[in-house]
């Protein structure tokens, strides 16, 4: 596999995940390998395969249209227009009811079925997902990871009221937009030329919503082949309705699909704002997505660097640090974990200047949501052998944490209460180390910390 971490698009993806501005757009490739837990994997068919299976199933009823369907399905490259026309011919020959029933049967997976990619995408905690698939994989992945199964706006392209609710709520609630309908409501499925025209030309609310999302957030586009009709449809709608690129978006592209892929990638970037991440296999797609949760993009790296800008002259970098601290309070769970890991590494690296390590400790208290393990990490740093400036900043960070109201808080409080003697000694050392300009505040901070935690535990 080529090193995707060197690709600028991967850094964009990492930052989109970290800063909670990711929207995922998925095609049929995401549902490959969909399986019910405990059963044999059963891959859902692509649109071309669905149409090929319909061609075989209704062969006796296609009549003169059979030759035209064969021509359209065998055409290379496989264009969206060809498949839409083939779908329309089949539907006209067999009737809407028979056609729709057959499509639903071919694209229905077992209850609770989802693919590994559905789960990995869910782990990115996107603000929302726009999917061109009919299946319930995204719904099932969401439910498998959420206790409350109702905290998601699920909408079809025609649900303008629900889409307006997402906009009115400023995307505080997750959304799932089924751009081509869903097997749970067969009449919503986009199947032929007429239904495509209905969505693209008449569903103005859907187009406006997509425009807003793509202009405001960063999209990860995954599960589409370069000749995938849904992908072509997506790009054409970008250009026709949005005037081309409207932001920075990332597209994961499997190599070897066409000879001109490098040139195609250039056009995608310039015309549609898509940065391609090339992979060599479908398994590599999973690697890219899973890595995006644990790697740091340039924007988060800059934020971390800004939190550490401190010298003996505190005022020199105060505004820079304040802005960086605000950014640390706006992260996703994944971004908070990455930031926490980086700052903890800085605190424990004794090759760093003491004031930099102290600032890293203090900044750990600014991260929201607070990563698991941060409180215990900070409590363990309060030792006599640790420089007083770091101990003081560590206690200040602990004071900023949102304490849990459970047994864990009682454990924290007991550990803090046992540190009084240590803090006395640290204050004595602070008075002797005037060059750090750190007044003796360890005991003062410890007393405030214990008082706060005890008050919280009594609520």
Protein Blocks (a to p, Z undefined) as FASTA:
>chain_A
ZZfklpmklmmmmmmmmnopaccdddfklmgoiacehiacdddddfklmmmmmmmmmmmm
nmmmlmmmmmmmmpccddfklmmmmmmmmmmmnojklmmmmmmmmmpccehiacfklmmm
mmnopabdcdfbfblklmmmmmmmpfblmlcccddfklmmlmmmmmmnnomaccdddfko
pfklmmlpcfbfmlmmmmmmmmmmlmmmmmmmmmmmccddehiafklmklmmmmmmmmmm
nopaabdcdddddehkafklmmmmmmmmmmnopacdddfbfklmmmmmmmmmmcccfklm
mmmmmmmmccfblmlmmmmmmmmmmmmmmccfklmmmmmmmmmmmmmmmkbcfklmmmmm
mmmmmpccddehklmmmmmmmcfklcfklmmmmmmmmmmpccdddfklmmmmmmmmmmmm
mmmmmmmmmmmmmmnopacfklmmmmmmmmmmmmmmmZZ
